[in-house]
Amino acid sequence: MIDYIVVGSGIVGSFIAWELSKYNLKVLVLEKESDIANGQTIANSGIIHSGHDPLENTLKAKLCVRGNLLYRKLETKLQIPLRKTGAYVIAHSKEDLKVLADLQKRALYNGVKEVFLLSKEEALKEVKNLKENIKGVLSLPSTMVTFPWEVCFNLLENAIENGVELELNQEVTKIVKKRDYYVVVTNNKTEYQTKGIINSTGVYSDIIASYIEKEVPFKIIPRRGEYFVLDHSVANYLTKVIYPLPDIKGKGVLLTPQVHGNILIGPNAEEILDRDDLATTKEGLEYVKTEALKQAKNIPFHANIRTFSGIRASSTYQDFYIKESKLNKKVFHLGGIDSPGLTAAPAISEYLINLINQKYPLTKKQNFKDFQKTKSSFKNASIKEKTRLIKEKPLHGKIVCRCELVTEQEIIEAINSPIGVDTIKGIKKHTRAGAGLCQGGYCENLILKIIAREKQKKLTKINYYEKNTPILLKESKET
Ligand SMILES: Cc1cc2nc3c(=O)[nH]c(=O)nc-3n(C[C@H](O)[C@H](O)[C@H](O)COP(=O)(O)OP(=O)(O)OC[C@H]3O[C@@H](n4cnc5c(N)ncnc54)[C@H](O)[C@@H]3O)c2cc1C
């Protein structure tokens, strides 16, 4: 009998699974996709917000500020990629300056320690590309950026090392209540018996809740955000996160330097009906461009290498909903985990574990193993280190992705990692092969062959991403 099934392996499910792996519990993570972190967690701005804009006294405010602190605390322990950029919120008029002053008060009330009002001149000295017509900025030095799915890999790898099980391609489709346990049923007709369920399924959280609740206390209102991704060759253009003033729809269109040197421009916020509709639109992207150009000049859009969109799990509840079911013991729902859910994730999991522990006391494992793996990429290694790596494992000498300098050895290690990947998109997520300027134009066919070889499968059986998305439909003469 399982103690807790965590449904969903986004940043929230991954932090929860990792926290639970510290206790004497049998824990299983079920994920509907072929890889972890493919929901909101793969399609967001990657910002660890300081906590300046959530409304006072909300869970969003409390857990955002706490989450920001926890990322710093866990940085070394979990090898979390963090770039301490800081951020500016921009004012364009005298009225905007009043809003900045209110935001400063809100930030201080929320517990943000460092938050300063700066003059136009001070701001332009730091960030040369801001528009000259700005009137002043709110500086938030504690804002950072991360790479969310890389955090999930480390969390789940460590959780798996400590006994948590992960099953991919298992979409929960039904929950049956028995006398003192539950049967969780998936699309493959697999049945799991469990004493507890944690519903961390992002935009699907109200649907999963409806499998077991008579009344679901929140309804998801999917809100899509679209982005441009600029190549890391223009990394020097921007070193700080740039926010406009927040409005009713959220934080607005941002300019965000990323951990690996790319720059993100976006997102917009559009309510949509279909929670799977990850399209990018001409109108959406034009809006993003226009709004971004109000904050900064000469944005190097010529270096755009792709566009994408993500769907926020906004909800009718307005705040994060993190509660035990009223009628079903040990069933916990996490609803409306939209922004700042990435930032808050470690604090959300801490908050949930406290809820569980208060009612159903947990006992700590004596033999919890800390995260040991040293995760450094070949690209970032020194020449001396590169030479050593190639000597130790000669396939580090074969560069597969030239844009991001990813070696064949790194791809093989990703395929055989505890989470394991066997798709082109999975390799891109785990190693960055295909994430560069040519977007896989040069290396995808090489990666295809490596996956086929390692998995001993036919080339036509290798998918781009999910089931039935093969790149090759028929064998060619060459193969
Ligand atoms: C455009 C955009 C920008 C954002 N920017 C930021 C930001 O800069 N900073 C910040 O703090 N937050 C940001 N957020 C919010 C943040 O991304 C989310 O709050 C966070 O990723 C939520 O994580 P999660 O694990 O709850 O959900 P998700 O990442 O969506 O994970 C849910 C998981 O559940 C799985 N699942 C769903 N249904 C089932 C089922 N039936 N069976 C099994 N598995 C299932 C999904 O496949 C998915 O893997 C942004 C969000 C968006 C969309």
PDBQT file of the ligand as one rigid body, heavy atoms in Angstrom, charges set to zero:
ROOT
HETATM    1  C1  LIG A 501       3.489  32.185 -18.945  1.00  0.00    +0.000 C 
HETATM    2  C2  LIG A 501       3.830  31.883 -17.500  1.00  0.00    +0.000 A 
HETATM    3  C3  LIG A 501       4.807  32.640 -16.847  1.00  0.00    +0.000 A 
HETATM    4  C4  LIG A 501       5.107  32.399 -15.507  1.00  0.00    +0.000 A 
HETATM    5  N1  LIG A 501       6.166  33.019 -14.934  1.00  0.00    +0.000 NA
HETATM    6  C5  LIG A 501       6.512  32.735 -13.655  1.00  0.00    +0.000 A 
HETATM    7  C6  LIG A 501       7.664  33.292 -13.066  1.00  0.00    +0.000 A 
HETATM    8  O1  LIG A 501       8.461  33.958 -13.717  1.00  0.00    +0.000 OA
HETATM    9  N2  LIG A 501       7.888  33.063 -11.755  1.00  0.00    +0.000 N 
HETATM   10  C7  LIG A 501       7.058  32.305 -11.001  1.00  0.00    +0.000 A 
HETATM   11  O2  LIG A 501       7.285  32.200  -9.799  1.00  0.00    +0.000 OA
HETATM   12  N3  LIG A 501       6.000  31.681 -11.551  1.00  0.00    +0.000 NA
HETATM   13  C8  LIG A 501       5.722  31.856 -12.862  1.00  0.00    +0.000 A 
HETATM   14  N4  LIG A 501       4.669  31.214 -13.447  1.00  0.00    +0.000 N 
HETATM   15  C9  LIG A 501       3.897  30.269 -12.663  1.00  0.00    +0.000 C 
HETATM   16  C10 LIG A 501       4.624  28.944 -12.523  1.00  0.00    +0.000 C 
HETATM   17  O3  LIG A 501       5.131  28.510 -13.761  1.00  0.00    +0.000 OA
HETATM   18  C11 LIG A 501       3.650  27.903 -11.986  1.00  0.00    +0.000 C 
HETATM   19  O4  LIG A 501       3.008  28.413 -10.849  1.00  0.00    +0.000 OA
HETATM   20  C12 LIG A 501       4.358  26.609 -11.592  1.00  0.00    +0.000 C 
HETATM   21  O5  LIG A 501       5.124  26.114 -12.670  1.00  0.00    +0.000 OA
HETATM   22  C13 LIG A 501       3.308  25.597 -11.180  1.00  0.00    +0.000 C 
HETATM   23  O6  LIG A 501       3.875  24.338 -11.068  1.00  0.00    +0.000 OA
HETATM   24  P1  LIG A 501       2.959  23.067 -10.846  1.00  0.00    +0.000 P 
HETATM   25  O7  LIG A 501       3.866  21.955 -10.548  1.00  0.00    +0.000 OA
HETATM   26  O8  LIG A 501       1.877  23.405  -9.888  1.00  0.00    +0.000 OA
HETATM   27  O9  LIG A 501       2.191  22.881 -12.237  1.00  0.00    +0.000 OA
HETATM   28  P2  LIG A 501       2.687  22.273 -13.626  1.00  0.00    +0.000 P 
HETATM   29  O10 LIG A 501       4.069  22.637 -13.937  1.00  0.00    +0.000 OA
HETATM   30  O11 LIG A 501       1.654  22.628 -14.623  1.00  0.00    +0.000 OA
HETATM   31  O12 LIG A 501       2.687  20.709 -13.364  1.00  0.00    +0.000 OA
HETATM   32  C14 LIG A 501       1.522  19.943 -13.342  1.00  0.00    +0.000 C 
HETATM   33  C15 LIG A 501       1.872  18.560 -13.794  1.00  0.00    +0.000 C 
HETATM   34  O13 LIG A 501       0.746  17.711 -13.636  1.00  0.00    +0.000 OA
HETATM   35  C16 LIG A 501       0.698  16.831 -14.731  1.00  0.00    +0.000 C 
HETATM   36  N5  LIG A 501      -0.674  16.318 -14.852  1.00  0.00    +0.000 N 
HETATM   37  C17 LIG A 501      -1.787  17.011 -15.185  1.00  0.00    +0.000 A 
HETATM   38  N6  LIG A 501      -2.867  16.197 -15.201  1.00  0.00    +0.000 NA
HETATM   39  C18 LIG A 501      -2.430  14.959 -14.858  1.00  0.00    +0.000 A 
HETATM   40  C19 LIG A 501      -3.068  13.701 -14.711  1.00  0.00    +0.000 A 
HETATM   41  N7  LIG A 501      -4.372  13.526 -14.938  1.00  0.00    +0.000 N 
HETATM   42  N8  LIG A 501      -2.309  12.626 -14.355  1.00  0.00    +0.000 NA
HETATM   43  C20 LIG A 501      -0.969  12.757 -14.148  1.00  0.00    +0.000 A 
HETATM   44  N9  LIG A 501      -0.324  13.944 -14.289  1.00  0.00    +0.000 NA
HETATM   45  C21 LIG A 501      -1.030  15.027 -14.630  1.00  0.00    +0.000 A 
HETATM   46  C22 LIG A 501       1.126  17.714 -15.904  1.00  0.00    +0.000 C 
HETATM   47  O14 LIG A 501       1.530  16.965 -17.027  1.00  0.00    +0.000 OA
HETATM   48  C23 LIG A 501       2.244  18.510 -15.279  1.00  0.00    +0.000 C 
HETATM   49  O15 LIG A 501       3.504  17.873 -15.417  1.00  0.00    +0.000 OA
HETATM   50  C24 LIG A 501       4.371  31.403 -14.806  1.00  0.00    +0.000 A 
HETATM   51  C25 LIG A 501       3.421  30.637 -15.471  1.00  0.00    +0.000 A 
HETATM   52  C26 LIG A 501       3.187  30.834 -16.817  1.00  0.00    +0.000 A 
HETATM   53  C27 LIG A 501       2.250  29.923 -17.547  1.00  0.00    +0.000 C 
ENDROOT
TORSDOF 0
